[in-house]
Amino acid sequence: MTSHAPISRRTFTRTALLGALTAAGLGAATPRAGALAVPAGADWLGAVDGGAPLSRLTLPGTHDSCALYGGPLTQTQTLALPDQFAAGVRFLDIRCRAIDGVLAIHHGPVFQQIFFGDVLNHCLAFLAAHPGETLAMRVKQEYSTVSDSEFGALFAGYQARWPGLFWSEDRIPRLGEVRGRVVLLADNSGLPGLRWGGPRTDIEDDYDIGTIFELNSRKWPEVSAHLDAARAAADPGRLFLTFTSSSGWGLWPRQAADAITPKLRSYLGALDRPARPVLGTVPLDFVTPDLARSLYALNFGG
């Protein structure tokens, strides 16, 4: 296994762009005077200016948000959704299997003992109790092969039964537009919403990482370069999403998370936090309250 993976053209371009912006004094968000008190995880977005575009915030998220079951090859989280929300997580990665007219939550072949309706009830309960908050949700089809139109029809049935919960326009909203709602990121052509992988999203998700050597030589450099690019970006119409998660034949999700989390903590520790750098949306495996807080605190200079 080689320990020196080639740098992609995209990574090289971003790195060069960041260098140019830094040299020009444009590489970081404009500093604001003083750090603010960092709110508790359940209510932190409520303390953010409603005029802020969702793309110009640092949002902690979870990869395969409901994958609590199935053993070391499948499990990616230890916190159930209500505990994730209380910790400050605001992006969900929801994988739906179409089966018998409903959407069941899966990670690969493993049913995660929860249905899409349960997910929506958790979201609705949290947002009703914390109306200043919002959630972003990627929805994709997993472990089923119905057509996109059939998948979309199933989703539309849920949307009708939970009226007003989803915000499903194909643009980046300002926070004040979507408080109390779920912003839909559509990873299926049958769905409405902000197009996953479209021109308004910039995604790093190189997940097939087989060994610790690949994580060190390929995955982490891609993650750090993408976080750098999010910090350097000035376009509020592009949402950066940087997945720190990976899994492969010799490096399962927990091992990968244990290896990359110290690197992420070191990266965060080196930031000029009072300048409030914007990292975009950062989905994590095995999220913890302190790791989520270290991300959302950036919005307050903490």
N, C-alpha and C positions, 0 to 999 in steps of 0.2 A: 504494500500500500504506500503510495507516494505521500510524502508529508508536505509537499509544496504544490497545492492546487493552483492552476492558473487563475489570475484575476479576470473576471468577466469585463466585457467592454462597458457594461452599465456601471459596475463598481468603479472602474477606472475613471469613467466620465464624472461620476459623482465626487470622487476623491479630488479630481482636478478642479471641479467647480467649487468645492468647499475651500480649497486652497486659494482660489481666486477671490472668493467672497471674503475670506478671512483677511487677505492682504488688503482688500478694499475697505475693511472695517464693517462688513455686512454679514459676517458669519454667525452672529448670535442675535437673539431677540433684543430689542431696545430695552436697556435696563430701566426699571422703575424704582422710585425712591423707597427703600426700606422693605423688609420682609413683613408679610402679614401673618397673623396667627393661622396655623394650619388646622382646619376643622376636622372633626371626627369623620370616619370613613363613610358613614351613612348619609351625610349631608354636605359633602364638600362641594359638589357642583352648585348647590344652592347659594354658595358664597362667591361664585364667579359671575362677573359682569355678563348679563344676558346678551349683550351685543357681540360677544366673542364668537367667531365661527368655530364650529365643532373641530375643524381641521387645525386650528391654532391653539389647541389644548393638548396636554399630556394626559392620556386616558389609560389607566391600567385595564388589561383585559385578560381573558382566559382562552386558551386553545382547547378545543373539544371540551366545552365548559361543563358538560354533564357526565363526563367519563369517569365515574367513581368505581366502576365494577369491571371485572374481567381479568384481573391479575396483572402482572408486571408488563405484559406486552400491550395492554389495552388501557389501563388506568392512567389518567393524566392529571386528575385533581383529587384533593382530599376534602375540600369545602363544598357543601351543597350550595345551590344558588342563593338562598337567603343569606348565608354566611359570606358568600362572595360579595354581595351587595353591601353588607354591613362593613366589609373590609375596604370598600372603595372601588371595587371592580365595576366598570361601566361599559365594557365591550364583551359580548357573548358570541361564541362560535357554536352554532346549533346545527347538528347533523340529523336529518330526518329521513327515516325509512317509510316509504309509502306502502301500507299493508292494510288490507281489508277496509279501505275507505278512511283510514286515519293516518296520522304521522306519529311514528314511534321514534324515540331518540336512540340512536345507535352510535357506536364507534366501531366501524367495520361490521363484522357479523354479530357483535355483542350488544344485545339490548341493555340499555342503561336504566331499566326499571322506572322509566318516566316517559310520559307522552308529551307531545307538543302543547296540548291544552294545559297540562300541569306547569310547563315552563311559563306559559302566558299568565296563568294564575299567580305564580310567584312574582312575575314582573308587575302585574297589575296591583298586587298587594303592596309591594315595595313603593311603587310610584304614588299610590294613594296615600301612604303614610309619609312620604317624602316628596311632595309635589314640586319642589325646586330641582329635583334630579331628572336625568334622562338616561336612557340606555341605548346603546347601538347594538344591533344584532345581525350577524351574518347568518343567513339561512341557505343551506344546500341540501341536495339529495344524497343520501348515504345508504348503501347496501340495498338499493332497489333500482329498477331500470324503467319505471314508467316514463312516458313522454313528458317533456317539459310542460306541455299544455295540461296534461292530467295532474302533474304535480302542482302547477299553478292553480288549478281548479280546487284541489284539496286545500291549498293555502287560503284561497279566497273564502272557503267555508269557515275557516277559523277567523279570518279577518272580519267576517260578518257577525260572528258570535262574540267577538271582542271589539265592538265598534269604537273607533276613536283611539284605540291603543297604539296602532302603528302610524308613523309618519313615513310616507312611501313615495316621496318625490325624488326625481333623479337629479339632485343637486346637493351641495353642502349647505346645511342650514346654520343659522345662528342659534346659539343656545337658547335664547329667549323664545324662539319659535317652537321648540320641541321639549320644553320642560313638561314633565308628567307623561311623556310618550316614549315609544320605542322607535328609533330610527332604523329602518330596514335597509340592510345591505344585501342585495339580491345576487346570490351565487347560483342562479338558475334563470334561464331566459323566460320561463313562465311566470316569474314573479315581478311585481312592480318594485320601485325603490331605486336607491343608488346602486349603480351597476358595479358589482364586484369584478375587478380586473379591467374596468372601463377607464376612460380618460381622466376621471376624477379621483381615481385611487392609484396609489403607488405602493406596491406590496413586496415585501421580502418574506418568502416562505419556502426556503430551501430546506425541506424537512427530512429528506432521505439521507441521513448521516450515519454511516455504518460503524465508525470507530471514534475513539477519543482523539485520534490523530486528525481525522477529518473535521471534527468539531473545532479543534484548535487552528487548523490550517485553512479551513474553508468557511464553516458556519459562523464562528465568531467574527472573523473579518467582514463577512457580509452583513452581519447584524450591526456591528459598530459603524460600518460605512453608511448603512441605511439610516441609523440614528443621527449620524453626522449630517446626512442629506436633509433629514427632517428639520434639524436645527437651522440649516442654511436656507431652507425654503422660505419664500416670501408670498407664494400664491395661496390665498385662502380657499381657492377652488380645487385644491388637491389634498386628499386625505392620505397621509402616510400611515401604513400599518407594518410593523416590524415584529414578526413572530420569532421569539427566542427559542421556541420548541423544536425538537427534532427526535427522530427515532430511526434505528436501522438494525441490521442483522447482529451487530455486536455492541450496540449502545441503545438500550431501551429507554423509554421516556424518563423514568426517575433518574437513571444514571446520567442522561443527557442534561436534565435540569440541575442536578447536583454539580455538574461540571461547568455549566454556563452561568449559573446564578452568581457565583463569586466574581466572574468577569463583568457581569452587568452591574453588580454593586460597586465594583472598582470604577467603572465608567461613570456611574452616577456620582460617586464621591469626588471625582475630579472636575465636575462641572462647576461653573460659576453660578451657583444656585440663586443668589440675589438678583441675577439678570433674568431669571425666569425663562430658561431655555425651553423650547417646545420640541418634544420628542414624538408627537403624534400618538397614535394608538399602539400599545405594546402588549400583545397577547402572550401569556406566560403559561407554562405547565407548573402544577403544584404551587399555585399562588399561596402566599401567606399574607396576613394583615400588614406586617411590617414592610414587606416588599412592595405591596400595593401602595402603601403610604409613601414610601420613598419616591414613587413615581408621581402620584397626584400632588404631593407637596411642592413639586416644581412649579405648579401654577400659582403658588403663593410666595415663591422665593425662599421656601424652606427646605 
